[in-house]
Amino acid sequence: MNRGLYIGATSLLANTRRLEVLTNNLANINTTAYKKDISLVESFPEKLLSKINGTSFNAPSGGSNITYETDGQIHMARTDSGYFVISTPEGNSYVKEVRFTVDENGFLRTYYRDGREDLNTDNENYILDGNGNPLQSQGEDIQELLLRSIHNQPFHVIGTMSAGVKFHKIVTDFSQGELIETGGTYDLALNQSGFFKVMDEEGNTYYTRDGSFLVANNQLVTSTGEIVQGLDGPIYIDGSTVSVLENGQVLVDGNTAGILDIVDLENREFLRKVRDNLYIMAEGVEPVEIPYEGKVLQGYLEGANVNAIDEMVEMISLLREFEMGQKLIRIQDEMLEKAVNEIGRI
């Protein structure tokens, strides 16, 4: 089968998913405290391409020269002779250039960002050593580790090939949205990274930044009925004058009704959107809660962190990429037609 058809098709599929994410961001541009999603796309594994009838043997590892640079936690390396080997769910990938970070256990892995300075490595790929094991630094020089892990190129290998690109995953951008003054008594906003804790009727705990609360059955609840949690449980509002201090303390007629349970999450990259601006931790992951260091602002709501102009520019770019993918498939189809109908006659 013509590999060009596969490459064009994978491009169309990936861009379709990216367009779905982008349009969802635009649809929620006026949703309180909405956090935009970012599409991550990656190529299929680069496989070694060999000469027909070439002699096969296991190439030794190590012994090549590399160009190595660092920028904070980001490491960049390139080799002109040989390949770095990266483990992926679809098999090993052989690449000339790699960008990675060192995780908390010392493993060299690819990464992504979610709006913080930290680099996230959950479900990311490992760089392998010469024996096919994840490369791990135990206080050793990273450049020396990489040099020993290079997969040298056998003489019958003429390069690599890939089957195209694929949609990898969706990452939520938790950067701060614009603070909008409303003057509402129960409108609350957080001015730094953090989340209100709320609970549904079944006792499930959720996290949210949507502070458009109201009172039902004398309890502070979300607009969809989840109970807003205080440090000692639900917060009861039984009075006429309600004020919320910057530390989250709720005063009703001058008396303390409770303190809002607001936390930040060390592992917020594992948060998953469920419904109505609520987040829950991914299955099997325990939340690592850390103290919230910002302020609570009464009479304000946080807007969506979606920039309409940026999203529209990206949408135009996506549509152009989609047209290029369609044109590539059309060209490949015409080439096959000529091969069958014209060259086949000779």
C-alpha positions as CSV (number, residue, x, y, z in Angstrom):
1,M,0.0,0.0,0.0
2,N,1.2,3.5,-0.8
3,R,2.6,4.9,2.5
4,G,1.7,8.4,1.4
5,L,-2.0,7.5,1.7
6,Y,-1.6,6.5,5.3
7,I,0.4,9.7,6.1
8,G,-2.3,11.8,4.6
9,A,-5.1,9.9,6.3
10,T,-3.5,10.1,9.7
11,S,-3.0,13.8,9.3
12,L,-6.7,14.3,8.5
13,L,-7.8,12.2,11.5
14,A,-5.4,14.0,13.9
15,N,-6.5,17.4,12.6
16,T,-10.2,16.4,13.0
17,R,-9.6,15.7,16.7
18,R,-7.7,18.9,17.1
19,L,-10.5,20.9,15.5
20,E,-13.0,19.3,17.9
21,V,-11.0,20.4,20.9
22,L,-10.6,23.9,19.4
23,T,-14.3,24.4,18.7
24,N,-15.1,23.2,22.2
25,N,-12.8,25.9,23.6
26,L,-14.5,28.6,21.5
27,A,-18.0,27.3,22.6
28,N,-17.0,27.8,26.2
29,I,-15.4,31.3,25.8
30,N,-18.1,32.8,28.1
31,T,-18.2,29.9,30.6
32,T,-17.2,30.9,34.1
33,A,-13.6,29.7,35.0
34,Y,-13.5,27.4,32.0
35,K,-9.9,26.1,31.3
36,K,-9.0,25.5,27.7
37,D,-7.8,22.2,26.4
38,I,-4.7,21.8,24.4
39,S,-4.2,19.0,21.8
40,L,-1.0,17.1,21.8
41,V,0.0,15.3,18.6
42,E,2.9,13.0,18.0
43,S,4.3,11.0,15.2
44,F,4.1,7.2,15.0
45,P,7.4,5.4,15.9
46,E,10.2,6.0,13.4
47,K,11.2,2.5,12.2
48,L,14.5,1.6,10.6
49,L,14.5,1.2,6.9
50,S,16.8,-1.4,5.5
51,K,18.1,-2.4,2.0
52,I,16.3,-5.3,0.4
53,N,18.3,-8.5,1.1
54,G,20.7,-6.5,3.3
55,T,22.6,-8.5,5.9
56,S,20.9,-8.2,9.3
57,F,22.8,-8.1,12.6
58,N,22.5,-6.5,16.0
59,A,24.2,-3.1,15.9
60,P,26.4,-2.2,18.9
61,S,25.4,0.6,21.1
62,G,27.5,3.6,22.3
63,G,30.6,5.2,20.8
64,S,28.9,8.0,18.8
65,N,29.3,11.7,19.1
66,I,26.3,13.8,20.2
67,T,25.4,17.5,20.5
68,Y,24.0,18.1,24.0
69,E,22.4,21.2,25.5
70,T,20.4,22.0,28.6
71,D,17.9,24.7,29.4
72,G,16.8,24.4,33.0
73,Q,15.0,21.1,33.3
74,I,14.9,20.6,29.5
75,H,17.6,18.5,27.9
76,M,18.3,18.4,24.1
77,A,20.5,16.0,22.3
78,R,21.2,15.2,18.6
79,T,23.4,12.6,17.0
80,D,24.5,12.4,13.3
81,S,25.7,8.7,13.5
82,G,23.3,6.3,15.1
83,Y,19.9,6.8,16.8
84,F,18.3,7.4,20.2
85,V,15.8,4.7,21.0
86,I,12.5,5.8,22.6
87,S,10.0,3.4,23.9
88,T,6.4,4.1,22.8
89,P,3.1,2.1,23.2
90,E,3.4,1.2,19.5
91,G,7.0,0.0,19.7
92,N,10.5,1.5,19.8
93,S,11.1,4.6,17.8
94,Y,14.6,5.5,16.3
95,V,15.3,9.2,16.2
96,K,18.2,11.5,15.5
97,E,17.1,14.3,17.9
98,V,15.4,14.1,21.3
99,R,14.1,16.6,23.9
100,F,13.5,15.2,27.4
101,T,13.6,15.8,31.1
102,V,14.6,13.7,34.1
103,D,11.7,12.6,36.2
104,E,11.7,12.3,40.0
105,N,13.0,8.7,39.8
106,G,15.9,9.7,37.5
107,F,14.4,8.3,34.3
108,L,15.0,10.2,31.1
109,R,11.5,10.8,29.6
110,T,9.6,13.0,27.1
111,Y,7.4,15.7,28.7
112,Y,4.6,18.2,28.3
113,R,3.4,21.3,30.1
114,D,0.1,22.3,31.7
115,G,0.8,26.0,32.4
116,R,3.2,25.6,35.2
117,E,7.0,25.8,35.1
118,D,7.1,22.1,36.0
119,L,7.4,19.5,33.2
120,N,4.9,16.6,33.4
121,T,5.9,13.1,32.5
122,D,2.8,11.0,33.2
123,N,2.2,8.5,30.4
124,E,5.2,9.9,28.5
125,N,7.9,7.9,26.7
126,Y,11.2,6.5,28.1
127,I,14.6,6.8,26.4
128,L,16.2,3.4,26.3
129,D,19.7,2.3,27.0
130,G,21.8,-0.1,24.9
131,N,20.0,-3.1,26.5
132,G,16.5,-1.9,25.8
133,N,15.9,-0.8,29.4
134,P,14.7,2.7,30.5
135,L,17.7,5.0,30.8
136,Q,18.1,6.1,34.5
137,S,20.5,8.7,35.9
138,Q,21.8,8.0,39.4
139,G,23.9,11.1,39.8
140,E,25.7,10.3,36.6
141,D,26.5,12.8,33.8
142,I,23.6,12.8,31.4
143,Q,25.7,13.3,28.3
144,E,27.8,10.2,29.1
145,L,24.6,8.2,29.6
146,L,23.3,9.3,26.2
147,L,26.6,8.5,24.5
148,R,26.5,4.9,25.9
149,S,22.9,4.5,24.8
150,I,23.3,5.4,21.1
151,H,22.1,2.7,18.7
152,N,24.7,2.6,16.0
153,Q,23.5,2.4,12.4
154,P,24.1,-1.0,10.7
155,F,25.5,-0.7,7.1
156,H,22.2,-2.0,5.6
157,V,20.1,0.6,7.3
158,I,19.4,3.6,5.0
159,G,17.3,5.7,7.3
160,T,14.0,5.6,9.1
161,M,10.3,5.9,8.1
162,S,7.1,6.8,9.9
163,A,3.5,6.0,9.3
164,G,2.4,9.6,9.9
165,V,1.0,11.4,13.0
166,K,-1.6,10.6,15.6
167,F,-3.6,12.4,18.3
168,H,-1.8,11.8,21.5
169,K,-3.9,13.3,24.3
170,I,-5.7,16.4,25.6
171,V,-4.0,18.5,28.2
172,T,-5.9,21.2,30.3
173,D,-4.3,24.6,30.5
174,F,-4.9,25.8,34.1
175,S,-3.5,29.3,33.6
176,Q,-5.4,32.2,35.3
177,G,-8.4,33.7,33.5
178,E,-9.5,37.3,33.7
179,L,-11.2,38.4,37.0
180,I,-14.6,39.9,36.3
181,E,-16.3,42.1,39.0
182,T,-20.0,41.2,39.5
183,G,-20.8,42.5,42.9
184,G,-22.6,39.2,43.7
185,T,-22.6,38.2,47.4
186,Y,-22.0,34.5,46.5
187,D,-19.7,35.1,43.5
188,L,-16.2,34.1,44.5
189,A,-13.0,33.9,42.6
190,L,-9.5,32.6,43.2
191,N,-6.6,34.8,42.1
192,Q,-4.0,32.0,42.1
193,S,-3.7,28.3,41.3
194,G,-6.2,26.4,43.5
195,F,-9.6,24.8,43.6
196,F,-12.8,24.9,45.7
197,K,-13.8,21.5,47.0
198,V,-17.4,20.4,46.5
199,M,-19.4,17.2,47.1
200,D,-22.4,15.7,45.4
201,E,-25.3,13.8,47.1
202,E,-23.4,10.5,46.8
203,G,-20.4,11.8,48.7
204,N,-18.1,12.1,45.7
205,T,-15.6,14.9,46.0
206,Y,-14.9,17.2,43.1
207,Y,-12.7,20.2,42.5
208,T,-13.8,23.4,40.7
209,R,-12.7,27.0,40.1
210,D,-16.2,28.1,39.2
211,G,-17.2,30.3,42.2
212,S,-20.7,31.2,41.1
213,F,-22.4,29.8,44.2
214,L,-25.8,30.2,45.7
215,V,-27.8,29.2,48.8
216,A,-30.1,26.2,48.9
217,N,-31.6,24.7,52.0
218,N,-29.4,27.1,54.0
219,Q,-26.3,25.6,52.5
220,L,-23.7,27.1,50.1
221,V,-23.9,25.1,46.9
222,T,-22.8,25.3,43.3
223,S,-25.1,26.3,40.5
224,T,-25.7,22.6,39.8
225,G,-26.4,21.6,43.4
226,E,-23.1,20.3,44.7
227,I,-22.4,21.2,48.3
228,V,-19.5,23.6,48.8
229,Q,-17.1,22.2,51.4
230,G,-15.6,24.0,54.4
231,L,-12.8,22.8,56.6
232,D,-15.5,21.3,58.9
233,G,-18.0,20.2,56.3
234,P,-20.8,22.1,54.6
235,I,-21.2,25.9,55.2
236,Y,-24.6,26.9,56.5
237,I,-25.9,30.3,55.6
238,D,-28.6,31.4,58.1
239,G,-28.6,35.2,58.2
240,S,-29.0,38.3,56.1
241,T,-25.5,39.7,55.8
242,V,-22.8,37.4,54.3
243,S,-19.2,38.4,53.7
244,V,-16.3,36.2,52.6
245,L,-12.8,37.3,53.7
246,E,-9.6,36.8,51.6
247,N,-8.6,33.8,53.6
248,G,-11.8,32.0,52.8
249,Q,-13.6,32.7,56.2
250,V,-17.3,33.0,55.7
251,L,-19.1,35.5,58.1
252,V,-22.9,35.5,58.5
253,D,-24.2,38.5,60.4
254,G,-20.7,38.9,61.8
255,N,-20.4,35.3,63.0
256,T,-18.1,32.7,61.5
257,A,-20.1,30.1,59.6
258,G,-17.0,28.3,58.3
259,I,-13.9,28.5,56.3
260,L,-13.9,27.4,52.7
261,D,-11.9,24.3,51.9
262,I,-9.6,25.5,49.2
263,V,-6.6,23.6,48.1
264,D,-4.0,23.5,45.3
265,L,-3.0,20.2,43.7
266,E,0.6,19.1,43.3
267,N,-0.5,16.6,40.6
268,R,-3.2,18.6,38.9
269,E,-2.2,17.1,35.5
270,F,-4.2,14.0,36.6
271,L,-7.4,16.1,36.9
272,R,-10.1,15.1,34.4
273,K,-13.1,17.2,33.4
274,V,-16.4,15.5,34.1
275,R,-19.3,18.0,33.8
276,D,-20.4,21.5,34.8
277,N,-16.9,22.9,35.3
278,L,-16.1,20.0,37.8
279,Y,-12.9,18.1,37.9
280,I,-12.1,14.7,39.4
281,M,-8.8,12.8,39.8
282,A,-8.0,10.1,37.2
283,E,-8.9,6.6,38.2
284,G,-6.4,5.1,40.5
285,V,-4.7,8.4,41.3
286,E,-4.8,10.0,44.7
287,P,-4.9,13.8,44.9
288,V,-1.8,15.4,46.4
289,E,-3.3,18.5,48.0
290,I,-1.1,21.4,49.0
291,P,-2.1,24.7,50.7
292,Y,-3.7,27.4,48.6
293,E,-1.5,30.5,48.7
294,G,-3.7,33.0,47.0
295,K,-6.8,35.1,48.0
296,V,-10.5,34.6,47.8
297,L,-12.2,37.6,46.1
298,Q,-15.9,38.2,46.9
299,G,-18.0,39.8,44.2
300,Y,-15.8,38.5,41.4
301,L,-15.9,35.6,39.0
302,E,-13.0,34.2,36.9
303,G,-13.5,34.2,33.2
304,A,-12.4,31.6,30.7
305,N,-8.8,31.5,29.8
306,V,-9.6,31.2,26.1
307,N,-8.3,33.9,23.7
308,A,-10.7,34.0,20.9
309,I,-8.2,35.6,18.4
310,D,-5.6,32.9,19.1
311,E,-8.1,30.1,18.7
312,M,-9.4,31.5,15.4
313,V,-5.9,31.9,14.1
314,E,-5.2,28.3,15.0
315,M,-8.5,27.2,13.4
316,I,-7.5,28.8,10.1
317,S,-4.2,27.1,10.3
318,L,-5.9,23.8,11.0
319,L,-8.2,24.2,8.0
320,R,-5.2,24.9,5.7
321,E,-3.4,21.8,7.1
322,F,-6.6,19.8,6.4
323,E,-6.7,21.0,2.8
324,M,-3.1,20.0,2.4
325,G,-3.8,16.5,3.7
326,Q,-6.7,16.2,1.3
327,K,-4.5,17.3,-1.6
328,L,-1.8,14.8,-0.6
329,I,-4.3,11.9,-0.7
330,R,-5.6,13.1,-4.1
331,I,-2.1,13.2,-5.5
332,Q,-1.3,9.7,-4.2
333,D,-4.6,8.5,-5.7
334,E,-3.7,10.0,-9.1
335,M,-0.3,8.4,-9.0
336,L,-1.8,5.0,-8.3
337,E,-4.3,5.5,-11.1
338,K,-1.4,6.2,-13.6
339,A,0.6,3.2,-12.3
340,V,-2.4,0.9,-12.9
341,N,-3.8,2.3,-16.1
342,E,-0.7,3.6,-17.9
343,I,2.5,1.9,-16.6
344,G,0.6,-1.4,-16.2
345,R,0.1,-1.5,-20.0
346,I,3.9,-1.5,-20.7
